[in-house]
Amino acid sequence: MQGIQRKIVYVALYEGLAIVLSSLALRLLAAHSFAQSTLIAVTTSALAVTWNLIYNSLFEAWEAGRATKGRPVWLRALHAIGFEVGLVLALIPLFAWGLGITLLKAWMLQMGMVAFFLVYSFLFTLGFDRVFGLPASAR
């Protein structure tokens, strides 16, 4: 499986499983109903996908104007940090409002979610590549 089909399957599986796992985690960590936790997880997923499209479009537009081409490690790290910081800043108020908690508690939940998604993303991508094979660009 290659191209846009691979990307669609990847995002659908990644976000679907993320919603289930996030709902369960929020239910346990925040002690709220499963319905409330699921609503926050679905909203978070939609925001993350939307932010990903916006952020990467802006990044690539900026990148196109650079005199130096390529993506050295420092630029990849800066890209990843910028994405996560933007997402966390958007999600902290959502968590506070949606779960009826303080901004500090929402920030602490977000830090836990960032740690979780670091591991989840690594394991999901590893599993996805083993099940569906590597994309043509990696062969």
A tleap script that builds the chain and sets N, CA, C and O, in Angstrom:
source leaprc.protein.ff14SB
mol = sequence {
  NMET GLN GLY ILE GLN ARG LYS ILE VAL TYR
  VAL ALA LEU TYR GLU GLY LEU ALA ILE VAL
  LEU SER SER LEU ALA LEU ARG LEU LEU ALA
  ALA HIE SER PHE ALA GLN SER THR LEU ILE
  ALA VAL THR THR SER ALA LEU ALA VAL THR
  TRP ASN LEU ILE TYR ASN SER LEU PHE GLU
  ALA TRP GLU ALA GLY ARG ALA THR LYS GLY
  ARG PRO VAL TRP LEU ARG ALA LEU HIE ALA
  ILE GLY PHE GLU VAL GLY LEU VAL LEU ALA
  LEU ILE PRO LEU PHE ALA TRP GLY LEU GLY
  ILE THR LEU LEU LYS ALA TRP MET LEU GLN
  MET GLY MET VAL ALA PHE PHE LEU VAL TYR
  SER PHE LEU PHE THR LEU GLY PHE ASP ARG
  VAL PHE GLY LEU PRO ALA SER ALA CARG
}
set mol.1.N position { 0.858 -1.174 0.000 }
set mol.1.CA position { 0.000 0.000 0.000 }
set mol.1.C position { 0.904 1.237 0.000 }
set mol.1.O position { 1.835 1.349 0.798 }
set mol.2.N position { 0.603 2.156 -0.914 }
set mol.2.CA position { 1.451 3.337 -1.070 }
set mol.2.C position { 0.592 4.585 -1.280 }
set mol.2.O position { -0.627 4.511 -1.430 }
set mol.3.N position { 1.268 5.722 -1.285 }
set mol.3.CA position { 0.649 6.990 -1.640 }
set mol.3.C position { -0.449 7.441 -0.686 }
set mol.3.O position { -0.386 7.219 0.523 }
set mol.4.N position { -1.457 8.082 -1.269 }
set mol.4.CA position { -2.526 8.682 -0.474 }
set mol.4.C position { -3.325 7.619 0.277 }
set mol.4.O position { -3.797 7.870 1.385 }
set mol.5.N position { -3.480 6.436 -0.316 }
set mol.5.CA position { -4.205 5.357 0.366 }
set mol.5.C position { -3.501 4.994 1.674 }
set mol.5.O position { -4.150 4.817 2.705 }
set mol.6.N position { -2.201 4.886 1.629 }
set mol.6.CA position { -1.422 4.573 2.834 }
set mol.6.C position { -1.604 5.665 3.889 }
set mol.6.O position { -1.787 5.366 5.069 }
set mol.7.N position { -1.555 6.923 3.466 }
set mol.7.CA position { -1.695 8.045 4.404 }
set mol.7.C position { -3.073 8.049 5.066 }
set mol.7.O position { -3.185 8.279 6.270 }
set mol.8.N position { -4.114 7.796 4.281 }
set mol.8.CA position { -5.478 7.785 4.817 }
set mol.8.C position { -5.653 6.640 5.812 }
set mol.8.O position { -6.209 6.838 6.892 }
set mol.9.N position { -5.190 5.465 5.462 }
set mol.9.CA position { -5.290 4.309 6.369 }
set mol.9.C position { -4.488 4.582 7.638 }
set mol.9.O position { -4.949 4.288 8.741 }
set mol.10.N position { -3.296 5.139 7.488 }
set mol.10.CA position { -2.451 5.439 8.642 }
set mol.10.C position { -3.162 6.401 9.601 }
set mol.10.O position { -3.267 6.123 10.796 }
set mol.11.N position { -3.647 7.525 9.079 }
set mol.11.CA position { -4.290 8.535 9.932 }
set mol.11.C position { -5.553 7.967 10.574 }
set mol.11.O position { -5.792 8.186 11.761 }
set mol.12.N position { -6.362 7.240 9.804 }
set mol.12.CA position { -7.609 6.687 10.347 }
set mol.12.C position { -7.319 5.700 11.481 }
set mol.12.O position { -7.945 5.772 12.539 }
set mol.13.N position { -6.388 4.792 11.270 }
set mol.13.CA position { -6.047 3.818 12.317 }
set mol.13.C position { -5.388 4.505 13.515 }
set mol.13.O position { -5.727 4.223 14.665 }
set mol.14.N position { -4.454 5.400 13.240 }
set mol.14.CA position { -3.737 6.097 14.311 }
set mol.14.C position { -4.716 6.868 15.190 }
set mol.14.O position { -4.700 6.724 16.413 }
set mol.15.N position { -5.558 7.677 14.580 }
set mol.15.CA position { -6.484 8.506 15.349 }
set mol.15.C position { -7.585 7.673 16.007 }
set mol.15.O position { -7.993 7.967 17.130 }
set mol.16.N position { -8.067 6.643 15.319 }
set mol.16.CA position { -9.092 5.782 15.912 }
set mol.16.C position { -8.603 5.107 17.182 }
set mol.16.O position { -9.285 5.131 18.207 }
set mol.17.N position { -7.426 4.508 17.116 }
set mol.17.CA position { -6.848 3.864 18.294 }
set mol.17.C position { -6.491 4.899 19.356 }
set mol.17.O position { -6.648 4.647 20.550 }
set mol.18.N position { -6.012 6.059 18.924 }
set mol.18.CA position { -5.670 7.130 19.873 }
set mol.18.C position { -6.908 7.598 20.629 }
set mol.18.O position { -6.832 7.872 21.826 }
set mol.19.N position { -8.032 7.690 19.953 }
set mol.19.CA position { -9.276 8.110 20.615 }
set mol.19.C position { -9.676 7.094 21.677 }
set mol.19.O position { -10.034 7.473 22.792 }
set mol.20.N position { -9.619 5.825 21.346 }
set mol.20.CA position { -9.981 4.781 22.317 }
set mol.20.C position { -9.044 4.830 23.522 }
set mol.20.O position { -9.502 4.847 24.665 }
set mol.21.N position { -7.739 4.852 23.273 }
set mol.21.CA position { -6.764 4.851 24.373 }
set mol.21.C position { -6.830 6.135 25.193 }
set mol.21.O position { -6.732 6.094 26.419 }
set mol.22.N position { -6.997 7.280 24.520 }
set mol.22.CA position { -7.093 8.558 25.234 }
set mol.22.C position { -8.353 8.622 26.091 }
set mol.22.O position { -8.324 9.119 27.216 }
set mol.23.N position { -9.453 8.118 25.552 }
set mol.23.CA position { -10.701 8.098 26.317 }
set mol.23.C position { -10.532 7.294 27.601 }
set mol.23.O position { -10.949 7.721 28.678 }
set mol.24.N position { -9.920 6.138 27.469 }
set mol.24.CA position { -9.688 5.300 28.651 }
set mol.24.C position { -8.742 5.979 29.639 }
set mol.24.O position { -8.985 5.974 30.846 }
set mol.25.N position { -7.662 6.563 29.118 }
set mol.25.CA position { -6.688 7.230 29.992 }
set mol.25.C position { -7.315 8.423 30.709 }
set mol.25.O position { -7.118 8.606 31.910 }
set mol.26.N position { -8.069 9.231 29.968 }
set mol.26.CA position { -8.717 10.392 30.586 }
set mol.26.C position { -9.754 9.948 31.608 }
set mol.26.O position { -9.926 10.587 32.646 }
set mol.27.N position { -10.429 8.874 31.316 }
set mol.27.CA position { -11.425 8.340 32.252 }
set mol.27.C position { -10.741 7.962 33.564 }
set mol.27.O position { -11.256 8.249 34.645 }
set mol.28.N position { -9.595 7.327 33.464 }
set mol.28.CA position { -8.878 6.887 34.665 }
set mol.28.C position { -8.170 8.039 35.372 }
set mol.28.O position { -8.229 8.150 36.596 }
set mol.29.N position { -7.501 8.896 34.601 }
set mol.29.CA position { -6.694 9.969 35.196 }
set mol.29.C position { -7.519 11.150 35.684 }
set mol.29.O position { -7.214 11.738 36.722 }
set mol.30.N position { -8.549 11.492 34.950 }
set mol.30.CA position { -9.321 12.682 35.299 }
set mol.30.C position { -10.596 12.349 36.069 }
set mol.30.O position { -11.297 13.248 36.534 }
set mol.31.N position { -10.893 11.067 36.203 }
set mol.31.CA position { -12.070 10.609 36.952 }
set mol.31.C position { -13.363 11.254 36.464 }
set mol.31.O position { -14.174 11.721 37.264 }
set mol.32.N position { -13.548 11.275 35.150 }
set mol.32.CA position { -14.777 11.787 34.553 }
set mol.32.C position { -15.473 10.647 33.828 }
set mol.32.O position { -14.903 9.566 33.674 }
set mol.33.N position { -16.682 10.877 33.391 }
set mol.33.CA position { -17.440 9.834 32.705 }
set mol.33.C position { -16.735 9.442 31.402 }
set mol.33.O position { -15.958 10.209 30.832 }
set mol.34.N position { -17.033 8.233 30.959 }
set mol.34.CA position { -16.455 7.764 29.709 }
set mol.34.C position { -16.955 8.628 28.552 }
set mol.34.O position { -16.191 8.917 27.631 }
set mol.35.N position { -18.219 9.042 28.581 }
set mol.35.CA position { -18.774 9.890 27.516 }
set mol.35.C position { -18.040 11.225 27.445 }
set mol.35.O position { -17.693 11.692 26.360 }
set mol.36.N position { -17.805 11.837 28.603 }
set mol.36.CA position { -17.103 13.121 28.642 }
set mol.36.C position { -15.659 12.952 28.167 }
set mol.36.O position { -15.153 13.771 27.400 }
set mol.37.N position { -15.003 11.890 28.625 }
set mol.37.CA position { -13.619 11.629 28.216 }
set mol.37.C position { -13.536 11.342 26.719 }
set mol.37.O position { -12.593 11.775 26.056 }
set mol.38.N position { -14.518 10.615 26.184 }
set mol.38.CA position { -14.530 10.315 24.752 }
set mol.38.C position { -14.747 11.577 23.926 }
set mol.38.O position { -14.102 11.760 22.893 }
set mol.39.N position { -15.642 12.442 24.367 }
set mol.39.CA position { -15.879 13.701 23.666 }
set mol.39.C position { -14.597 14.537 23.606 }
set mol.39.O position { -14.267 15.099 22.562 }
set mol.40.N position { -13.881 14.616 24.723 }
set mol.40.CA position { -12.607 15.356 24.740 }
set mol.40.C position { -11.591 14.679 23.818 }
set mol.40.O position { -10.864 15.365 23.098 }
set mol.41.N position { -11.531 13.349 23.828 }
set mol.41.CA position { -10.576 12.622 22.977 }
set mol.41.C position { -10.878 12.842 21.493 }
set mol.41.O position { -9.958 13.046 20.702 }
set mol.42.N position { -12.147 12.803 21.112 }
set mol.42.CA position { -12.533 13.022 19.716 }
set mol.42.C position { -12.219 14.460 19.299 }
set mol.42.O position { -11.701 14.694 18.207 }
set mol.43.N position { -12.530 15.406 20.160 }
set mol.43.CA position { -12.242 16.816 19.867 }
set mol.43.C position { -10.739 17.040 19.756 }
set mol.43.O position { -10.272 17.752 18.867 }
set mol.44.N position { -9.988 16.429 20.663 }
set mol.44.CA position { -8.528 16.525 20.622 }
set mol.44.C position { -7.988 15.964 19.316 }
set mol.44.O position { -7.107 16.562 18.698 }
set mol.45.N position { -8.507 14.830 18.895 }
set mol.45.CA position { -8.068 14.213 17.645 }
set mol.45.C position { -8.342 15.131 16.459 }
set mol.45.O position { -7.480 15.317 15.601 }
set mol.46.N position { -9.541 15.702 16.413 }
set mol.46.CA position { -9.898 16.611 15.310 }
set mol.46.C position { -8.991 17.841 15.313 }
set mol.46.O position { -8.539 18.286 14.258 }
set mol.47.N position { -8.730 18.385 16.497 }
set mol.47.CA position { -7.827 19.541 16.589 }
set mol.47.C position { -6.411 19.169 16.165 }
set mol.47.O position { -5.744 19.944 15.478 }
set mol.48.N position { -5.951 17.992 16.568 }
set mol.48.CA position { -4.589 17.567 16.223 }
set mol.48.C position { -4.433 17.402 14.711 }
set mol.48.O position { -3.428 17.825 14.140 }
set mol.49.N position { -5.417 16.793 14.068 }
set mol.49.CA position { -5.350 16.610 12.614 }
set mol.49.C position { -5.394 17.964 11.907 }
set mol.49.O position { -4.633 18.207 10.971 }
set mol.50.N position { -6.286 18.836 12.358 }
set mol.50.CA position { -6.400 20.172 11.766 }
set mol.50.C position { -5.116 20.969 11.971 }
set mol.50.O position { -4.608 21.585 11.034 }
set mol.51.N position { -4.590 20.956 13.198 }
set mol.51.CA position { -3.349 21.666 13.498 }
set mol.51.C position { -2.203 21.106 12.664 }
set mol.51.O position { -1.352 21.863 12.195 }
set mol.52.N position { -2.170 19.793 12.474 }
set mol.52.CA position { -1.123 19.163 11.669 }
set mol.52.C position { -1.152 19.718 10.245 }
set mol.52.O position { -0.108 20.067 9.694 }
set mol.53.N position { -2.331 19.800 9.656 }
set mol.53.CA position { -2.448 20.326 8.286 }
set mol.53.C position { -2.017 21.790 8.216 }
set mol.53.O position { -1.271 22.177 7.316 }
set mol.54.N position { -2.483 22.599 9.159 }
set mol.54.CA position { -2.150 24.031 9.177 }
set mol.54.C position { -0.660 24.234 9.431 }
set mol.54.O position { 0.016 24.951 8.695 }
set mol.55.N position { -0.166 23.597 10.474 }
set mol.55.CA position { 1.230 23.780 10.871 }
set mol.55.C position { 2.181 23.339 9.761 }
set mol.55.O position { 3.128 24.055 9.435 }
set mol.56.N position { 1.937 22.170 9.182 }
set mol.56.CA position { 2.836 21.684 8.141 }
set mol.56.C position { 2.750 22.526 6.877 }
set mol.56.O position { 3.754 22.704 6.188 }
set mol.57.N position { 1.576 23.044 6.564 }
set mol.57.CA position { 1.461 23.943 5.409 }
set mol.57.C position { 2.263 25.223 5.632 }
set mol.57.O position { 2.984 25.675 4.742 }
set mol.58.N position { 2.131 25.803 6.826 }
set mol.58.CA position { 2.897 27.012 7.154 }
set mol.58.C position { 4.396 26.726 7.174 }
set mol.58.O position { 5.190 27.515 6.662 }
set mol.59.N position { 4.778 25.609 7.760 }
set mol.59.CA position { 6.187 25.242 7.836 }
set mol.59.C position { 6.771 25.059 6.436 }
set mol.59.O position { 7.858 25.558 6.143 }
set mol.60.N position { 6.052 24.347 5.576 }
set mol.60.CA position { 6.552 24.109 4.233 }
set mol.60.C position { 6.611 25.393 3.408 }
set mol.60.O position { 7.495 25.546 2.565 }
set mol.61.N position { 5.690 26.304 3.641 }
set mol.61.CA position { 5.740 27.610 2.953 }
set mol.61.C position { 6.975 28.383 3.406 }
set mol.61.O position { 7.676 28.976 2.586 }
set mol.62.N position { 7.239 28.377 4.711 }
set mol.62.CA position { 8.439 29.035 5.240 }
set mol.62.C position { 9.686 28.357 4.686 }
set mol.62.O position { 10.639 29.019 4.275 }
set mol.63.N position { 9.665 27.035 4.683 }
set mol.63.CA position { 10.809 26.251 4.223 }
set mol.63.C position { 11.122 26.525 2.750 }
set mol.63.O position { 12.291 26.574 2.365 }
set mol.64.N position { 10.101 26.703 1.937 }
set mol.64.CA position { 10.298 26.951 0.502 }
set mol.64.C position { 11.051 28.251 0.247 }
set mol.64.O position { 11.750 28.379 -0.758 }
set mol.65.N position { 10.910 29.215 1.156 }
set mol.65.CA position { 11.578 30.497 0.991 }
set mol.65.C position { 12.998 30.546 1.533 }
set mol.65.O position { 13.696 31.546 1.365 }
set mol.66.N position { 13.427 29.471 2.181 }
set mol.66.CA position { 14.780 29.441 2.737 }
set mol.66.C position { 15.819 29.285 1.637 }
set mol.66.O position { 15.603 28.562 0.664 }
set mol.67.N position { 16.931 29.958 1.796 }
set mol.67.CA position { 18.018 29.831 0.826 }
set mol.67.C position { 18.684 28.464 0.940 }
set mol.67.O position { 19.089 27.875 -0.063 }
set mol.68.N position { 18.794 27.968 2.165 }
set mol.68.CA position { 19.410 26.663 2.408 }
set mol.68.C position { 18.328 25.599 2.346 }
set mol.68.O position { 17.302 25.717 3.016 }
set mol.69.N position { 18.546 24.569 1.556 }
set mol.69.CA position { 17.563 23.505 1.399 }
set mol.69.C position { 17.953 22.304 2.264 }
set mol.69.O position { 19.080 22.208 2.749 }
set mol.70.N position { 17.007 21.405 2.441 }
set mol.70.CA position { 17.244 20.212 3.237 }
set mol.70.C position { 16.638 20.348 4.625 }
set mol.70.O position { 16.195 21.422 5.030 }
set mol.71.N position { 16.632 19.242 5.335 }
set mol.71.CA position { 16.077 19.208 6.693 }
set mol.71.C position { 17.081 18.569 7.648 }
set mol.71.O position { 16.996 17.377 7.945 }
set mol.72.N position { 18.027 19.367 8.123 }
set mol.72.CA position { 18.979 18.820 9.094 }
set mol.72.C position { 18.270 18.453 10.402 }
set mol.72.O position { 17.123 18.841 10.627 }
set mol.73.N position { 18.952 17.719 11.239 }
set mol.73.CA position { 18.365 17.232 12.498 }
set mol.73.C position { 17.824 18.385 13.334 }
set mol.73.O position { 16.737 18.274 13.901 }
set mol.74.N position { 18.562 19.491 13.423 }
set mol.74.CA position { 18.098 20.607 14.257 }
set mol.74.C position { 16.774 21.178 13.749 }
set mol.74.O position { 15.937 21.609 14.543 }
set mol.75.N position { 16.581 21.184 12.414 }
set mol.75.CA position { 15.339 21.709 11.848 }
set mol.75.C position { 14.183 20.735 12.086 }
set mol.75.O position { 13.058 21.158 12.352 }
set mol.76.N position { 14.459 19.443 11.992 }
set mol.76.CA position { 13.435 18.441 12.280 }
set mol.76.C position { 13.013 18.530 13.748 }
set mol.76.O position { 11.828 18.431 14.068 }
set mol.77.N position { 13.983 18.717 14.627 }
set mol.77.CA position { 13.683 18.844 16.058 }
set mol.77.C position { 12.861 20.105 16.314 }
set mol.77.O position { 11.889 20.069 17.067 }
set mol.78.N position { 13.245 21.211 15.694 }
set mol.78.CA position { 12.511 22.469 15.841 }
set mol.78.C position { 11.077 22.320 15.318 }
set mol.78.O position { 10.135 22.820 15.932 }
set mol.79.N position { 10.920 21.641 14.201 }
set mol.79.CA position { 9.603 21.384 13.626 }
set mol.79.C position { 8.746 20.589 14.613 }
set mol.79.O position { 7.602 20.964 14.868 }
set mol.80.N position { 9.269 19.518 15.160 }
set mol.80.CA position { 8.520 18.675 16.097 }
set mol.80.C position { 8.151 19.438 17.369 }
set mol.80.O position { 7.026 19.338 17.856 }
set mol.81.N position { 9.097 20.194 17.896 }
set mol.81.CA position { 8.842 20.968 19.122 }
set mol.81.C position { 7.778 22.034 18.856 }
set mol.81.O position { 6.867 22.215 19.663 }
set mol.82.N position { 7.888 22.731 17.740 }
set mol.82.CA position { 6.903 23.754 17.387 }
set mol.82.C position { 5.503 23.177 17.253 }
set mol.82.O position { 4.530 23.778 17.707 }
set mol.83.N position { 5.404 22.011 16.628 }
set mol.83.CA position { 4.102 21.364 16.481 }
set mol.83.C position { 3.512 21.039 17.845 }
set mol.83.O position { 2.357 21.368 18.118 }
set mol.84.N position { 4.294 20.398 18.696 }
set mol.84.CA position { 3.791 19.978 20.013 }
set mol.84.C position { 3.434 21.169 20.896 }
set mol.84.O position { 2.412 21.144 21.582 }
set mol.85.N position { 4.256 22.199 20.888 }
set mol.85.CA position { 3.969 23.379 21.708 }
set mol.85.C position { 2.656 24.020 21.254 }
set mol.85.O position { 1.821 24.372 22.087 }
set mol.86.N position { 2.470 24.172 19.956 }
set mol.86.CA position { 1.236 24.745 19.439 }
set mol.86.C position { 0.016 23.909 19.806 }
set mol.86.O position { -1.021 24.451 20.188 }
set mol.87.N position { 0.140 22.601 19.691 }
set mol.87.CA position { -0.973 21.715 20.019 }
set mol.87.C position { -1.299 21.762 21.508 }
set mol.87.O position { -2.467 21.849 21.888 }
set mol.88.N position { -0.281 21.706 22.343 }
set mol.88.CA position { -0.501 21.752 23.797 }
set mol.88.C position { -1.152 23.074 24.201 }
set mol.88.O position { -2.063 23.085 25.029 }
set mol.89.N position { -0.695 24.182 23.627 }
set mol.89.CA position { -1.286 25.482 23.960 }
set mol.89.C position { -2.764 25.543 23.567 }
set mol.89.O position { -3.560 26.198 24.240 }
set mol.90.N position { -3.124 24.868 22.492 }
set mol.90.CA position { -4.529 24.834 22.082 }
set mol.90.C position { -5.346 23.893 22.958 }
set mol.90.O position { -6.527 24.138 23.206 }
set mol.91.N position { -4.721 22.821 23.424 }
set mol.91.CA position { -5.468 21.795 24.155 }
set mol.91.C position { -5.633 22.086 25.647 }
set mol.91.O position { -6.593 21.617 26.257 }
set mol.92.N position { -4.730 22.839 26.236 }
set mol.92.CA position { -4.850 23.122 27.676 }
set mol.92.C position { -6.188 23.783 28.005 }
set mol.92.O position { -6.878 23.310 28.908 }
set mol.93.N position { -6.584 24.854 27.315 }
set mol.93.CA position { -7.894 25.437 27.638 }
set mol.93.C position { -9.052 24.486 27.330 }
set mol.93.O position { -10.051 24.482 28.049 }
set mol.94.N position { -8.931 23.685 26.274 }
set mol.94.CA position { -9.971 22.716 25.939 }
set mol.94.C position { -10.150 21.715 27.074 }
set mol.94.O position { -11.274 21.430 27.486 }
set mol.95.N position { -9.040 21.183 27.577 }
set mol.95.CA position { -9.104 20.220 28.680 }
set mol.95.C position { -9.692 20.873 29.930 }
set mol.95.O position { -10.530 20.279 30.607 }
set mol.96.N position { -9.256 22.086 30.232 }
set mol.96.CA position { -9.759 22.773 31.428 }
set mol.96.C position { -11.267 22.978 31.328 }
set mol.96.O position { -12.005 22.684 32.269 }
set mol.97.N position { -11.716 23.479 30.192 }
set mol.97.CA position { -13.145 23.741 30.008 }
set mol.97.C position { -13.941 22.432 29.913 }
set mol.97.O position { -14.949 22.261 30.599 }
set mol.98.N position { -13.479 21.512 29.057 }
set mol.98.CA position { -14.219 20.273 28.801 }
set mol.98.C position { -14.296 19.342 29.988 }
set mol.98.O position { -15.275 18.613 30.147 }
set mol.99.N position { -13.271 19.357 30.826 }
set mol.99.CA position { -13.257 18.474 31.988 }
set mol.99.C position { -13.584 19.209 33.280 }
set mol.99.O position { -13.690 18.594 34.342 }
set mol.100.N position { -13.743 20.537 33.188 }
set mol.100.CA position { -14.072 21.320 34.373 }
set mol.100.C position { -12.968 21.300 35.416 }
set mol.100.O position { -13.219 21.152 36.612 }
set mol.101.N position { -11.719 21.452 34.929 }
set mol.101.CA position { -10.558 21.435 35.822 }
set mol.101.C position { -9.778 22.734 35.666 }
set mol.101.O position { -10.041 23.522 34.758 }
set mol.102.N position { -8.823 22.949 36.552 }
set mol.102.CA position { -7.998 24.154 36.487 }
set mol.102.C position { -7.029 24.070 35.306 }
set mol.102.O position { -6.765 22.993 34.771 }
set mol.103.N position { -6.509 25.230 34.917 }
set mol.103.CA position { -5.501 25.248 33.852 }
set mol.103.C position { -4.249 24.478 34.257 }
set mol.103.O position { -3.612 23.841 33.419 }
set mol.104.N position { -3.895 24.534 35.542 }
set mol.104.CA position { -2.729 23.792 36.015 }
set mol.104.C position { -2.948 22.285 35.877 }
set mol.104.O position { -2.064 21.566 35.410 }
set mol.105.N position { -4.115 21.815 36.279 }
set mol.105.CA position { -4.404 20.387 36.152 }
set mol.105.C position { -4.475 19.987 34.682 }
set mol.105.O position { -4.031 18.899 34.313 }
set mol.106.N position { -5.031 20.861 33.840 }
set mol.106.CA position { -5.089 20.599 32.403 }
set mol.106.C position { -3.670 20.514 31.827 }
set mol.106.O position { -3.384 19.659 30.988 }
set mol.107.N position { -2.796 21.399 32.282 }
set mol.107.CA position { -1.395 21.356 31.829 }
set mol.107.C position { -0.744 20.040 32.251 }
set mol.107.O position { -0.030 19.420 31.463 }
set mol.108.N position { -0.985 19.616 33.483 }
set mol.108.CA position { -0.398 18.352 33.963 }
set mol.108.C position { -0.935 17.168 33.142 }
set mol.108.O position { -0.177 16.265 32.789 }
set mol.109.N position { -2.228 17.174 32.842 }
set mol.109.CA position { -2.780 16.119 31.990 }
set mol.109.C position { -2.138 16.142 30.607 }
set mol.109.O position { -1.834 15.093 30.039 }
set mol.110.N position { -1.934 17.342 30.071 }
set mol.110.CA position { -1.304 17.469 28.762 }
set mol.110.C position { 0.124 16.930 28.761 }
set mol.110.O position { 0.543 16.296 27.793 }
set mol.111.N position { 0.864 17.172 29.818 }
set mol.111.CA position { 2.230 16.648 29.894 }
set mol.111.C position { 2.212 15.113 29.897 }
set mol.111.O position { 3.061 14.469 29.279 }
set mol.112.N position { 1.240 14.547 30.596 }
set mol.112.CA position { 1.083 13.097 30.575 }
set mol.112.C position { 0.712 12.592 29.191 }
set mol.112.O position { 1.196 11.549 28.751 }
set mol.113.N position { -0.153 13.339 28.504 }
set mol.113.CA position { -0.564 12.950 27.155 }
set mol.113.C position { 0.604 13.064 26.168 }
set mol.113.O position { 0.750 12.230 25.276 }
set mol.114.N position { 1.428 14.095 26.332 }
set mol.114.CA position { 2.599 14.240 25.466 }
set mol.114.C position { 3.527 13.035 25.639 }
set mol.114.O position { 4.005 12.470 24.656 }
set mol.115.N position { 3.776 12.648 26.882 }
set mol.115.CA position { 4.634 11.480 27.150 }
set mol.115.C position { 4.004 10.219 26.551 }
set mol.115.O position { 4.690 9.415 25.919 }
set mol.116.N position { 2.704 10.056 26.754 }
set mol.116.CA position { 2.006 8.892 26.206 }
set mol.116.C position { 2.127 8.854 24.686 }
set mol.116.O position { 2.452 7.813 24.115 }
set mol.117.N position { 1.863 9.996 24.022 }
set mol.117.CA position { 1.863 10.009 22.566 }
set mol.117.C position { 3.256 9.861 21.967 }
set mol.117.O position { 3.388 9.416 20.827 }
set mol.118.N position { 4.273 10.216 22.695 }
set mol.118.CA position { 5.635 9.970 22.227 }
set mol.118.C position { 5.853 8.464 22.072 }
set mol.118.O position { 6.341 8.006 21.040 }
set mol.119.N position { 5.491 7.708 23.093 }
set mol.119.CA position { 5.637 6.245 23.055 }
set mol.119.C position { 4.641 5.644 22.063 }
set mol.119.O position { 5.008 4.794 21.252 }
set mol.120.N position { 3.390 6.082 22.126 }
set mol.120.CA position { 2.349 5.560 21.238 }
set mol.120.C position { 2.726 5.748 19.771 }
set mol.120.O position { 2.606 4.813 18.979 }
set mol.121.N position { 3.179 6.942 19.401 }
set mol.121.CA position { 3.534 7.221 18.001 }
set mol.121.C position { 4.653 6.306 17.523 }
set mol.121.O position { 4.614 5.788 16.407 }
set mol.122.N position { 5.651 6.115 18.380 }
set mol.122.CA position { 6.761 5.227 18.027 }
set mol.122.C position { 6.270 3.799 17.800 }
set mol.122.O position { 6.572 3.186 16.776 }
set mol.123.N position { 5.510 3.274 18.765 }
set mol.123.CA position { 5.030 1.893 18.672 }
set mol.123.C position { 4.024 1.718 17.536 }
set mol.123.O position { 4.057 0.707 16.834 }
set mol.124.N position { 3.134 2.688 17.350 }
set mol.124.CA position { 2.152 2.580 16.275 }
set mol.124.C position { 2.841 2.548 14.918 }
set mol.124.O position { 2.523 1.707 14.077 }
set mol.125.N position { 3.783 3.463 14.702 }
set mol.125.CA position { 4.481 3.519 13.414 }
set mol.125.C position { 5.264 2.236 13.157 }
set mol.125.O position { 5.278 1.722 12.039 }
set mol.126.N position { 5.908 1.730 14.190 }
set mol.126.CA position { 6.649 0.472 14.074 }
set mol.126.C position { 5.701 -0.650 13.668 }
set mol.126.O position { 5.987 -1.403 12.737 }
set mol.127.N position { 4.574 -0.763 14.365 }
set mol.127.CA position { 3.595 -1.799 14.050 }
set mol.127.C position { 2.979 -1.624 12.669 }
set mol.127.O position { 2.811 -2.596 11.933 }
set mol.128.N position { 2.644 -0.390 12.318 }
set mol.128.CA position { 2.048 -0.110 11.012 }
set mol.128.C position { 2.987 -0.539 9.896 }
set mol.128.O position { 2.557 -1.171 8.931 }
set mol.129.N position { 4.262 -0.202 10.022 }
set mol.129.CA position { 5.236 -0.575 8.992 }
set mol.129.C position { 5.423 -2.084 8.908 }
set mol.129.O position { 5.658 -2.620 7.825 }
set mol.130.N position { 5.321 -2.766 10.032 }
set mol.130.CA position { 5.452 -4.230 10.012 }
set mol.130.C position { 4.240 -4.887 9.364 }
set mol.130.O position { 4.381 -5.876 8.645 }
set mol.131.N position { 3.066 -4.351 9.611 }
set mol.131.CA position { 1.842 -4.923 9.040 }
set mol.131.C position { 1.707 -4.569 7.562 }
set mol.131.O position { 1.411 -5.443 6.748 }
set mol.132.N position { 1.917 -3.306 7.202 }
set mol.132.CA position { 1.679 -2.827 5.845 }
set mol.132.C position { 2.944 -2.695 5.000 }
set mol.132.O position { 2.860 -2.392 3.810 }
set mol.133.N position { 4.103 -2.916 5.594 }
set mol.133.CA position { 5.357 -2.750 4.873 }
set mol.133.C position { 5.803 -1.299 4.840 }
set mol.133.O position { 5.034 -0.389 5.149 }
set mol.134.N position { 7.037 -1.102 4.465 }
set mol.134.CA position { 7.590 0.256 4.402 }
set mol.134.C position { 7.079 0.991 3.170 }
set mol.134.O position { 6.793 0.378 2.141 }
set mol.135.N position { 6.967 2.324 3.287 }
set mol.135.CA position { 6.583 3.091 2.095 }
set mol.135.C position { 7.725 3.050 1.071 }
set mol.135.O position { 8.875 2.776 1.412 }
set mol.136.N position { 7.382 3.326 -0.171 }
set mol.136.CA position { 8.386 3.302 -1.240 }
set mol.136.C position { 9.558 4.229 -0.922 }
set mol.136.O position { 10.697 3.924 -1.275 }
set mol.137.N position { 9.297 5.343 -0.266 }
set mol.137.CA position { 10.368 6.307 0.035 }
set mol.137.C position { 11.402 5.751 1.002 }
set mol.137.O position { 12.520 6.262 1.068 }
set mol.138.N position { 11.049 4.713 1.752 }
set mol.138.CA position { 11.973 4.152 2.736 }
set mol.138.C position { 12.665 2.890 2.231 }
set mol.138.O position { 13.473 2.294 2.944 }
set mol.139.N position { 12.356 2.491 1.029 }
set mol.139.CA position { 12.980 1.263 0.468 }
set mol.139.C position { 14.114 1.575 -0.450 }
set mol.139.O position { 14.735 0.664 -0.997 }
savepdb mol mol.pdb
quit
